[in-house]
Amino acid sequence: MLAVGSFVAGLPFKELFAGHGVEEFFRESVKMNPHIIEEMHHIPQTIAFLPTVMMVLGFLVSYLFYIRRPYLPVELANTQPMLYQFLLNKWYFDELYDVIFVRPAKWLGYQLWKKGDGFVIDGFGPDGVSARVLDVTRNVVKIQTGYLYHYAFAMLIGAAGLITWFMFGFGGQ
């Protein structure tokens, strides 16, 4: 069904994809090799028929394996276990893709989340500033006891600090 759809959809637009107006259709997409359009018309016939040959070969193998001799895949799996596992796991393409792309992307995302967002933004950004303000206010509340002698002591400490400041010349000229 897909082949019929491809043929019916492709036949009316053949001139657009490989005819005289092909340069206008592809415009800048073939900029790296401008002669590729001309070279498309001069490929060897064996290369041109190779997709058809592979399609027929695949059809014959699937007909053999699933219609004529359905026991054959089981026998091949028992006699060639490594090949069977290789083909069963889709050439280990998913595992390779996982190692090359998925795991590094997850690691990068985790680092950006925990270190970038959690530590930097939440630590030094709005959340961090508000947390430090809360810490300071918690400690200031402990100082404010309501007893007069605590306030007098705090004023004496402040006055001693100011006298020391001016005595060592940090506050004057």
C-alpha positions as CSV (number, residue, x, y, z in Angstrom):
1,M,0.0,0.0,0.0
2,L,2.9,2.4,0.8
3,A,4.5,1.7,-2.6
4,V,1.2,2.4,-4.4
5,G,0.9,5.7,-2.5
6,S,4.5,6.6,-3.3
7,F,4.1,5.8,-6.9
8,V,0.8,7.7,-7.3
9,A,2.1,10.7,-5.4
10,G,5.5,10.7,-7.0
11,L,4.6,10.2,-10.7
12,P,2.8,13.6,-11.2
13,F,5.8,15.5,-9.5
14,K,8.6,13.6,-11.3
15,E,9.5,16.6,-13.4
16,L,9.6,18.8,-10.3
17,F,12.1,16.6,-8.5
18,A,14.2,15.4,-11.4
19,G,13.2,17.3,-14.5
20,H,14.0,20.7,-16.0
21,G,12.8,22.8,-13.1
22,V,14.9,20.8,-10.6
23,E,17.4,23.7,-10.1
24,E,14.6,26.0,-9.0
25,F,13.2,23.4,-6.7
26,F,16.4,22.7,-4.8
27,R,17.9,26.2,-5.1
28,E,20.4,26.6,-2.3
29,S,20.2,23.1,-0.9
30,V,22.7,21.7,-3.3
31,K,25.1,24.7,-3.0
32,M,28.0,22.5,-1.9
33,N,28.1,20.5,-5.1
34,P,26.2,22.3,-7.9
35,H,26.9,19.5,-10.4
36,I,25.0,16.9,-8.4
37,I,21.8,17.6,-10.4
38,E,23.5,16.8,-13.6
39,E,25.3,13.8,-12.1
40,M,22.0,12.3,-11.0
41,H,21.0,11.7,-14.6
42,H,24.3,9.8,-15.3
43,I,24.4,7.1,-12.6
44,P,25.0,3.5,-13.8
45,Q,21.9,1.4,-14.4
46,T,23.1,-1.2,-11.8
47,I,22.9,1.5,-9.1
48,A,19.5,2.7,-10.4
49,F,18.0,-0.8,-10.1
50,L,19.7,-1.8,-6.9
51,P,16.8,-0.6,-4.6
52,T,14.4,-2.7,-6.7
53,V,16.6,-5.7,-6.5
54,M,17.0,-5.4,-2.7
55,M,13.2,-5.0,-2.4
56,V,12.6,-8.2,-4.4
57,L,15.3,-10.0,-2.4
58,G,13.8,-8.9,0.9
59,F,10.3,-10.0,-0.3
60,L,11.7,-13.5,-1.3
61,V,13.5,-14.0,2.1
62,S,10.4,-12.9,4.1
63,Y,8.2,-15.2,1.9
64,L,10.6,-18.1,2.6
65,F,10.8,-17.4,6.3
66,Y,7.2,-16.7,7.1
67,I,5.1,-18.6,4.4
68,R,7.0,-21.4,2.9
69,R,9.2,-22.6,5.9
70,P,8.2,-20.9,9.1
71,Y,10.4,-23.2,11.1
72,L,13.5,-21.8,9.4
73,P,13.9,-18.7,11.6
74,V,13.8,-20.9,14.7
75,E,16.5,-23.3,13.3
76,L,18.7,-20.3,12.4
77,A,18.3,-18.8,15.8
78,N,19.4,-22.1,17.4
79,T,22.4,-22.6,15.1
80,Q,23.5,-19.0,15.0
81,P,22.7,-17.5,18.4
82,M,25.1,-14.5,18.2
83,L,23.7,-13.5,14.8
84,Y,20.1,-14.0,16.1
85,Q,20.8,-11.8,19.1
86,F,22.4,-9.2,16.9
87,L,19.4,-9.0,14.6
88,L,16.9,-9.4,17.4
89,N,18.4,-6.3,19.1
90,K,18.2,-4.3,15.9
91,W,22.0,-4.3,15.4
92,Y,22.3,-2.8,19.0
93,F,21.5,0.6,17.4
94,D,19.3,1.7,20.3
95,E,22.0,0.8,22.9
96,L,24.6,2.6,20.9
97,Y,22.3,5.6,20.5
98,D,21.7,5.5,24.3
99,V,25.4,5.5,25.1
100,I,26.3,8.2,22.6
101,F,23.4,10.6,22.9
102,V,20.8,9.8,25.6
103,R,23.1,9.3,28.6
104,P,25.3,12.4,27.9
105,A,22.1,14.5,27.4
106,K,20.6,13.2,30.7
107,W,23.9,13.8,32.5
108,L,24.1,17.3,31.1
109,G,20.4,18.0,32.0
110,Y,21.0,16.7,35.6
111,Q,24.1,18.8,36.0
112,L,22.3,21.9,34.7
113,W,19.4,21.2,37.0
114,K,21.2,20.4,40.2
115,K,24.3,22.6,39.8
116,G,23.0,25.3,37.5
117,D,19.5,25.8,38.8
118,G,19.7,24.3,42.3
119,F,23.1,25.7,43.4
120,V,23.7,28.8,41.4
121,I,20.2,30.2,40.7
122,D,18.5,29.0,43.8
123,G,21.6,29.7,45.9
124,F,22.6,33.1,44.7
125,G,19.4,34.2,42.9
126,P,16.0,35.2,44.4
127,D,15.6,32.1,46.4
128,G,19.1,32.4,47.9
129,V,18.7,36.1,48.7
130,S,15.3,35.4,50.4
131,A,16.8,32.5,52.4
132,R,19.7,34.7,53.6
133,V,17.2,37.5,54.6
134,L,15.3,34.9,56.6
135,D,18.5,33.7,58.3
136,V,19.4,37.2,59.3
137,T,15.9,38.0,60.6
138,R,15.9,34.8,62.6
139,N,19.2,35.9,64.3
140,V,18.0,39.5,64.8
141,V,14.9,38.3,66.5
142,K,17.1,36.4,69.0
143,I,18.8,39.8,69.9
144,Q,15.5,41.5,70.5
145,T,14.5,40.1,73.8
146,G,12.6,43.1,75.2
147,Y,14.9,43.5,78.2
148,L,16.3,47.1,78.7
149,Y,19.8,45.9,79.8
150,H,20.2,44.0,76.5
151,Y,19.5,47.2,74.5
152,A,21.9,49.2,76.8
153,F,24.6,46.6,76.3
154,A,24.1,46.7,72.5
155,M,24.4,50.5,72.6
156,L,27.6,50.3,74.6
157,I,29.1,47.8,72.1
158,G,28.1,50.2,69.3
159,A,29.6,53.2,71.0
160,A,32.8,51.3,71.7
161,G,33.0,50.3,68.1
162,L,32.6,53.9,66.9
163,I,35.2,55.2,69.3
164,T,37.6,52.5,68.1
165,W,36.9,53.4,64.5
166,F,37.7,57.1,65.1
167,M,40.6,56.4,67.4
168,F,42.5,54.4,64.7
169,G,41.7,57.1,62.1
170,F,39.4,55.0,59.8
171,G,36.5,57.4,60.1
172,G,38.3,60.8,59.8
173,Q,40.6,62.4,57.4
